[in-house]
């Protein structure tokens, strides 16, 4: 079972048993959802986040399923007249070379190559970073760029996706491994003549966080930002910054420690910047009702950051809860995300929602549920970030559900 699915089931169980735990877009006063593709196992099972190319095609991964049942990379292309055509670009294979369980979202480089990670597999069975390159005449070639190794230095289990800088260097995190066994931030740099060099930029040590699952983001100055699922001063995870130093080293700073009082805890989603430098994301646990939060981190004059809880999720009414997915912003400052449980059809722990948070005049935020999952052939349990198209429609995936129960790709239109 994939790591994110395992976390979803674990945290849902804890919630049920104990109760604790910029693109312009039109306003979503009313919305409709459409399933673009239902996976059937043979073409994948358990899809993760999506990305667009310049022609409007969608790309993503499934954590399992496919020809060898170890996951796929797929493309969805819009048909003339409506509908979408799915093409499996790569089937991962447990052959002690290829990776297995590709959960995170993909990224493109400037040449149209795709990059991603797998949770497991590779030469040492601790995960891989891979590249898919389009062939002249059709098809794609996969290359394993790095096999992670449990050797006391390298990280293990890269559950997060990659990001790329202007020089073509790749950055990511590993769930475990490194000097202290609590996870790492790493860089992969292309070598002259071929191949890649890995550099560990930071090893987590519990005090500054444990188990980083989220992908990293850059600011305009080249600093990296991310979250850890656990650890930190209060044990509920951290938000951190890594800043490059002269000479090639990096300095880490904890921006916020989660898990104190009515604060959220267990952040698994990536951070998101707004235009003024505030950071936004979610926690899957704690908060006022114990079902997760949306939070903002704002830089203070003179240094430090202030956390504000924008929304506390609650297992009641038609609202969702347990927000695994990262948030996205529109040009008006509205936030959009997904919850893995709850909603109109999620009274027994399944379901999930797509939601919008809109800032109120005078302060505070209003939540609007745009869609509730779990009705018939609709999907269930969305766990990855949404994306916008140029017309303001939202696209995402559900990890399960759909026609055959193996997950869906969906669109929500205003």
Helices and strands as residue ranges (DSSP letters): H 3-18, E 32-38, E 45-52, E 58-64, E 72-78, E 84-91, E 99-100, E 107-108, E 114-118, E 120-121, E 128-134, E 140-147, E 155-156, E 163-164, E 170-174, E 176-177, E 184-190, E 196-203, E 217-218, E 224-228, E 238-244, E 250-257, E 264-265, E 272-273, E 279-283, E 285-286, E 293-299, E 305-312, E 320-321, E 328-329, E 335-339, E 341-342, E 353-359, E 365-372, E 379-380, E 387-388, E 394-398, E 400-401, E 408-413
